[in-house]
Amino acid sequence: MTKNEIADVLSEIATLMELKGENPFKVRAYANGARAIEAIENAEFASMVEEGRLNTVKGIGEALAAKVAELHATGRLAFLDALKASIEPGLVDMLEIPSLGPKKIAVLKRELGVTSIMELERACKEGKVAALAGFGEKTQEKLLAGIRNREAYSRRHLWWKAVGLAAPILHGLRALPGVQAAESAGSLRRRMETVGDLDFIVASSEPRPIVDWFTAIPGVVEVTARGDTKASVRLDGGLQADLRIVPADQYVFALHHFTGSKDHNVQMRQRALERGLSLSEWGLVPASGEGTARDKSARSEGVRAADERALFAALGLSFIPPELREGLGEIEVAEKGELPRLVELSDLRGSFHNHTTESDGRSTLHEMAAAAQALGWDYLGIADHSKSSRQANGLAEDRLLAQVSEIRALNAAGTYRTHVFTGTECDILPDGSLDFDDAVLGELDYVVASVHSAFSQDEAAMTARIVRAVEHPRTTMLGHLTGRLLLEREAYRVDAAKVIDAAIANGVVIELNANPRRLDMDWRLWRRAAERGLLCSINPDAHEANALQLVLAGVNSARKGWLTAASVLNTLPLAKMAAWLEARRSRR
């Protein structure tokens, strides 16, 4: 097991022990042990475990060191297995409900005998939860809302998770004998932020072996449908995957059709009809052949397309990337041949919203810099949390300035080819003021201003709060505009249009937070905002070194928002980026 995987296990133990109502000192020991391990450099951690020196680290005693060594060597821990077996599964499920942590779950079990989400819902509806000390009516209402949302969210899956499941299936399909082409379709291919199911389109004249393989892949828990050229399975975790196998001459049309979206397809079919053609998943044929397009003779009269570019060209359009196929004007633009070159992952030269172990990150400054260098980035910005984010171990002024000194020394030493910029993710306080004074903020290369508290403010108050922060002369960029957590927490109420207006007026960048759980600001807002001059920064909000790669999810959303490299700040090379930041600082 890796260092961070072991830290995850220790954190899980702390949570499970708290659920059981164990001694708080024991709980804290595991939580502190996880933090202590995260603060150790990767190379040093491995040698300390192998040499039996881990117990020399503050917060890690002999017993904990032995458990870490067991995890490191075997990837398993008998203590954890026994602990899991001693806890009702329903208690663990309750952790998925926002605002419900292990302490409150333990109280619910002790006072009301609640051991499942179903029992919790019943207790809330009967008013029993509101009567408990430390809960009340508002908490009870939040819990009921959380239960309702959980049911709705369970039908969708994050794109990042879905693509991780789809990739090996697609790879396996392409490797099968008799498969001429294969591709993912649906919302996954369009890079939507969440996915309802997986769709795979395959070109082959030998469908039966492909269906046999698909229905027997690892992770299939149920075959829900099976035919000669189609199959549907349910994967472990609940995601459904659908397979369609078509002849090679239908493949392009089927891929386009099942990629969607519905609105895009409706507009494409209408365009075909206006040209005397009928477009469907089976082909593009003379409209008189509609209704017989399944018939081979009818297909022989239609347009042949070697790829989707040829399909679009047959309807007088330039190629429309899958990300743009949402029925939001892409066809009109493609008719004029004016589709932009969308930003690509290779265009990014760095990122700005990243955390280290100084706040709630899980990788050290050196580990983050090394990971950025491995990605070939010119620069990396470190923006640990500010002091008011106590839940995230936010930095007070002295710790922040010490970090600035450390970063400057690191740059001066030339330890990494990647330059590290000094920053902070500075809390926007409830009244719109920033968490640090101007003197401290003036020591930094940039400032990411973000909301982390008082989410329940009404729209007018929240909008005024964020606009005030955007108007602050020290603010460089605004972090995660709406605070949403996809499939977990709704956005707080804010007038995004007014915030965008303020950002443009004050030359402030708005980030596209690339964390797959956020993807905030939403792609639907970017096209018009960028046309008006708003700059975007695609930031991973990385809390560990590997998470820098989350920028891919942000690039997906940026492309859906029609963004080009010119509208994305962190496509600038180092010299131009440094000059831009210095110019911004001089305007303060």
ABEGO torsion letter per residue (X at the ends): XBAAAAAAAAAAAAAAAAAAGBBAAAAAAAAAAAAAAAABBAAAAAAAAAAGAAAABBGBBAAAAAAAAAAAAAGBBAAAAAAAAABBAAAAAAAABBGBBAAAAAAAAAAAGBABAAAAAAAAAAGAAAABBGBEAAAAAAAAAAAAAAAAAAABBBAAAAAAAAAAAAAAAAABBGBABBBBBEAAAAGBABBABBBBBBBBABAAAAAAAAAABBGBABBABBBAABBBBBBBGGBBBBBBBBBAAAAAAAAAAAAOBAAAAAAAAAAAAAAGBBBBAAEBBBAAABGAAABAAAAAABBBBABAAAAAAAAGBBBBBAAABAGAGAAAAAAAGABBBBBBAAABAEBABBBBAABABABBAAAAAAAAAAAGBABBBBBBBBAABAAAGBBBAAAAAAAAAAAAAAAAAGABABBBBBBBBBBBBAAGBBABBAAAAAABABBBBBBABGAABBAAAAAAAAAAAAABAABABBBGAAGBBBGABBBBBBBAAAAAAAAAAAGBBBBBBABAAAGOBBAAAAAAAAAAGBBBBBBAGBABAAAAAAAAAAAAAAAAAGBBAAABAAABBAAAAAAAAAAAAAAX
